[in-house]
Amino acid sequence: MSAPAVPMTDAAGAAAGKGPRAAKPPGAKPRVQHKGAILAFVIPFGALFALFYLLPIGYAIYQSLLVIEREGTFGQATQVFGGLTQYILVFQNGPFWESIGRVLAFGAVQVPIMLGLALLFALLLDSPLVRGKKFFRLAFFVPYAVPGVIAAIMWGYLYSPNLSPFSAVTENINFLSADLVLWAIANVVTWVFVGYNMLIIYSALLAIPAELYEAARLDGAGQLRIAWSVKIPLIMPAIVLTAIFSIIGTLQLLAEPQVFRSFSSAVTSTFTPNLTVYSTSSIPNFNLAAAFSVVLALATFILSFTFLKFTQRKESK
């Protein structure tokens, strides 16, 4: 018998050491195409990220390791390496840690209320029973468009017994007292950021396939059951995202307390951690303010990371 004819293309490929579709060896990495286009997108972002994020963090850490020394009473001030001197002062600073505890209590109450309202409004906007969705979506979001300082000034006037048009209420309930001013600020923050968080959750709701709702209706589920058993579990990543943003924002609280200092003597220069940093840098003591900032950034990262891991572990069960 004669040997079967070999096609020219296969024969040429075999001669060149290449099969028509040579199998890749196990463990071989796939070839990355369009490297130039990928780098064109990545390099500008990386440069801006390094310039406006990594570089300031590195400079803050560097500043926090320095101390100021003077030669004599009126000698010229010079910065020298001081190691962990500034961090020792941070950990010995009682008002700073009191402000940390204050914003943690603030977040434990305000964040669940704010996200609960945002979830409720988003579910109402996504419900087929609600009319005028465009109007309500705009109405919920408008407060976020108001700058935080303007919102704090507006609410400060409403809270003030001498300036408020509701003086009959504010004279009986002193919202600017030491016991209530923190929760008065919480109301301002909630009013401003409910609409922002609502839009994030509402966008996640719009991404849910309509077929899932139809299947739930065929099983006899009503609107409340669909919202609880279908919508909320599917938008949980968006809810977790808004919760992390809210935790970070709570620890960075600055504008509202700063404005409320003009309305209430209960809001001191160390009322929140960021206000402590601002007041310290105004002395000026930039090195201690940098140490405060680094510790606050670490606390924010640890708290956010712990919350994220907790939610991921809960979802995996």
Secondary structure, 3 states (H helix, E strand, C coil): CCCCCCCHHHHHHHHCCCCCCCCCCCCCCCCCCCHHHHHHHHHHHHHHHHHHHHHHHHHHHHHHCEEEEECCCCCCEEEEECCCHHHHHHHCCHHHHHHHHHHHHHHHHHHHHHHHHHHHHHHHHHCCCCCCHHHHHHHHHHHHHCCHHHHHHHHHHHHCCCCCCCHHHHHHCCCCCCCCHHHHHHHHHHHHHHHHHHHHHHHHHHCCCHHHHHHHHHCCCCHHHHHHHHHHHHCHHHHHHHHHHHHHHHHCCCHHHHHHCCCCCCCCCCCCHHHHHHHHHCCCCHHHHHHHHHHHHHHHHHHHHHHHHHHHHHHHC
